[in-house]
Amino acid sequence: MTKPARMGDFFNSVHKDYDEIHTSHIDNGKGFYTAISKPILSTEKNIKILNIGCGTGLEFESILLKVPNADIDCIDLSPEMLNLLKKRLKNFSCDLNIFCCSYLDFVYQDGMYNYIIASATLHHLLDSEKLNLYFKLLSALKNNGIFIIGDKYVLTPEEANIKLAEYNNYIRQGIDTKKGQYHIDIPTTTDNERILLKRAGFNKIKVIWQSTNYSIITCRK
């Protein structure tokens, strides 16, 4: 088993083709990136949105049709991906703030965001890491704020266990895989994600969109 690439290095290396490749990897990829905006209410107000693991911001073109004046914080490990994000949004009227760092280490402010988005990023984390993150994100949301997750969920528990076994093989090789440092996929099931979100304190958890390999889950503070 070869050593995996570091997360930031991997996405820097694929940034030019990311939009095309990633959309094609998702069954009904265009529908997925449009559906991410479904829970967001249309408004001209300067609402606050956080996007963790934002990549090139594929979902923002549909989101900003609904909230054109949003104040957006975006976190990603890849400078190259963030540069493409800035180019994508340069003609929009939103306020864009970018942070090139790990969203696991980011210092979140309490009660800051109307919406938090995690699109195709959380499948790189262990359950324990996600749970710790979810506690932070819950605090960072405004009351009744919405957490929107789009990710690889349509798999069986057996398939999820195979992915976890592959991850554990890296650990046995002495690779420090903690905190999403390497590009390794360890997707989970929607049922397991519901459990984690509920444990963190989120409520009104529901699946709002689904294809053969990806789903979108929403929950509220």
C-alpha positions, 0 to 999 in steps of 0.5 A: 500500500503506497503512502497517501498524499497530504491533503493540501498537496493532493488538492493543489495537484488536481486544482485545474481539473477539480471542477470537472472531475469532482462533478463527474464523480458524483451521480447527478453532480450538477443536481448535487451542487444546486441542491446544496442551496435548497435550505437557504432562504432567499434574502438581500440581507448580509447574512453570514455563511461558513463553508468548510473544506470549500475547494473551488466553491462549486456550490456558490453559484446557486447559493449566491443567486439566493443570497447575493449579499452574503458575508462568506467565510471559506476554509480550505487547505489548498491555496490553489483551490482558494485562488480558483474560488476567488476567481469564481466569485470575483463578479459577485457582490458578496463579501468573501473571506478566505482562510488557508488552514485546517477547519479542525484547527480553526477558532470559531466564534459562537453564534456567528453563522446563519448557515454552515456548509460542508460539501464533499469534505467530511468523508476524510475524517474519523467519527471521533474527529467529526464529533469534536468538529460538530460540537464547535460548529453547533456553537458557531451557528446562530440559534435556529441556524442550519448545517448543510452536509453533502457527502458520500453516504449511499453505501452499506455498513459493510462497505464503510467497514472496508474503508475504515480497515483501509484507513487502519492499515495506514496507521499500522504503517506508522502514518499519522492519519489523524485530523485529515492530514492525508487524502484518505476516504473513510465515508460513513452511512446516513444512519451513522451520520444522524447518530453523530449529529444528534450526539453533538446536539443538532436537531431536525436532522433529515436527508433532503437530496440523494443520488446513487452515491451522494446525499445531502443532510440538513440539521438545525441548532 
